[in-house]
Amino acid sequence: MSGDAQLMLMIAGMHLLGLVCAAVLIIPALRDNPDFPQYPDSGSDGGGGGGGPERPPAPKDPPRGGGIPLLDAEQARIRLRDHRKLTELLPGRERRPAREPERTPVRT
C-alpha cells in the first residue's frame, strides 16, 4: 500500500470510530421514555395549560416599617443630586503656610 492509501484508510477509520461512539451515546437517549409528572385533572380549567412556577413562601416576619434604616448613619457632607459641579460643592482646601527661607550665617 502506498502512503496516500494508508493515510486515507486511517482517516476513514477514525471517522467510522467517531460515528460508532456517537451512535452508542445517542441510541440509549432515543430509546428512553421520559417520565412526565402527572398532574391531577381539575376539570374546570379545560384541562390544559401550565401554571407557572411555584410561588415563593411568604416571609415569616414582615419588615419593620418606617424610621431610619441605620440608627448610627452619618449624613453626607454634600448632596450629589444637584446641578452644580462637585468642586463647587466641596469647600476649598486650606493651603499650608509658606515656609520662610533658611537664614544663611553672616560672616563678620
Buried (B, 14 or more C-beta within 10 A) or exposed (E): EEEEEEEEEEEEEEEEEEEEEEEEEEEEEEEEEEEEEEEEEEEEEEEEEEEEEEEEEEEEEEEEEEEEEEEEEEEEEEEEEEEEEEEEEEEEEEEEEEEEEEEEEEEE
